[in-house]
Amino acid sequence: MAKKKHTQHDRLFRATFSIKSEAELFIKKFLPWDINQFLDYDTLELKNSSFINEHLENQFSDIIYACRWEDSPKSVLLTFLFEHKSYPEKYPELQLLRYMLEGL
């Protein structure tokens, strides 16, 4: 992954979605109701969005939140990855897979 150049848009996006209440509003608005109704928003937590890859390079995976599934006997976590793109990603599924394998 190339080193990310932080644009004004990216800085605004990060500043906005680093605020838990803003992220919660976004999630509630855009997740389907049949998922949304079971999330325990009291447990919504901003996670570390940087990690070191196998080549010891610092990587940033943007804004990540975790949230427990309500009334679950297990600690089921849902992770939300918010990302501002200034260009269309050719293979976004590969980028997400890399985030999961290296940092999450």
C-alpha positions as CSV (number, residue, x, y, z in Angstrom):
1,M,0.0,0.0,0.0
2,A,1.4,3.4,-1.0
3,K,2.0,5.9,1.7
4,K,-1.2,7.9,2.0
5,K,-1.2,11.6,1.3
6,H,-3.6,13.3,3.7
7,T,-5.8,15.8,1.8
8,Q,-8.0,18.5,3.2
9,H,-11.0,16.2,2.6
10,D,-9.3,13.3,4.4
11,R,-8.5,15.5,7.4
12,L,-12.1,16.7,7.5
13,F,-13.4,13.2,7.2
14,R,-11.1,11.9,10.0
15,A,-11.9,14.8,12.3
16,T,-15.6,14.4,11.8
17,F,-15.8,10.6,12.2
18,S,-13.4,10.5,15.1
19,I,-16.2,12.0,17.1
20,K,-18.2,9.1,18.5
21,S,-21.6,10.9,18.3
22,E,-21.0,11.7,14.6
23,A,-20.0,8.1,13.7
24,E,-23.0,6.8,15.6
25,L,-25.4,9.1,13.7
26,F,-23.9,7.9,10.4
27,I,-24.1,4.2,11.4
28,K,-27.7,4.6,12.5
29,K,-28.7,6.4,9.3
30,F,-27.0,4.1,6.8
31,L,-27.1,0.6,8.3
32,P,-30.1,-1.5,7.5
33,W,-32.7,-1.5,10.3
34,D,-32.5,-5.3,10.8
35,I,-28.9,-4.9,11.8
36,N,-29.1,-1.5,13.5
37,Q,-31.8,-2.6,16.0
38,F,-29.4,-5.1,17.6
39,L,-26.3,-2.9,18.1
40,D,-25.4,-1.9,21.6
41,Y,-24.4,1.7,20.9
42,D,-23.2,2.2,24.5
43,T,-20.3,-0.1,23.6
44,L,-19.4,1.8,20.4
45,E,-15.6,2.4,20.6
46,L,-13.1,4.0,18.4
47,K,-10.2,1.6,17.7
48,N,-6.6,2.3,16.7
49,S,-6.5,2.9,13.0
50,S,-2.8,2.4,12.5
51,F,-0.6,-0.7,12.4
52,I,2.8,-1.9,11.4
53,N,2.8,-4.3,8.4
54,E,5.2,-7.2,7.7
55,H,7.7,-4.8,6.2
56,L,7.7,-2.7,9.4
57,E,5.9,0.1,7.6
58,N,3.4,2.2,9.4
59,Q,0.0,1.9,7.7
60,F,-3.3,3.7,8.3
61,S,-6.6,2.0,7.9
62,D,-8.7,5.1,8.5
63,I,-11.5,5.2,11.1
64,I,-12.5,2.0,12.8
65,Y,-15.2,1.5,15.4
66,A,-16.2,-1.7,17.2
67,C,-19.7,-2.3,18.6
68,R,-21.2,-5.3,20.5
69,W,-24.2,-7.1,19.4
70,E,-27.0,-6.4,21.9
71,D,-28.0,-9.1,24.4
72,S,-25.5,-11.6,23.0
73,P,-24.1,-14.2,25.3
74,K,-20.8,-13.8,23.4
75,S,-18.7,-10.7,22.8
76,V,-19.6,-10.3,19.1
77,L,-17.9,-7.3,17.7
78,L,-18.8,-5.5,14.5
79,T,-16.2,-3.3,12.9
80,F,-17.0,-0.3,10.8
81,L,-14.4,1.0,8.5
82,F,-15.0,4.6,7.3
83,E,-12.9,5.8,4.4
84,H,-12.9,8.9,2.3
85,K,-11.8,8.2,-1.3
86,S,-10.7,11.0,-3.6
87,Y,-10.6,8.4,-6.5
88,P,-12.4,5.2,-7.2
89,E,-10.6,2.1,-5.8
90,K,-10.1,-0.5,-8.5
91,Y,-10.3,-3.5,-6.1
92,P,-11.8,-2.2,-2.8
93,E,-12.4,-5.8,-1.6
94,L,-8.7,-6.5,-1.7
95,Q,-7.9,-3.3,0.2
96,L,-10.4,-4.4,2.9
97,L,-9.0,-7.9,3.0
98,R,-5.5,-6.4,3.5
99,Y,-6.8,-4.2,6.4
100,M,-8.3,-7.3,8.0
101,L,-5.3,-9.5,7.6
102,E,-2.7,-6.9,8.7
103,G,-4.3,-4.7,11.2
104,L,-7.6,-5.8,12.5
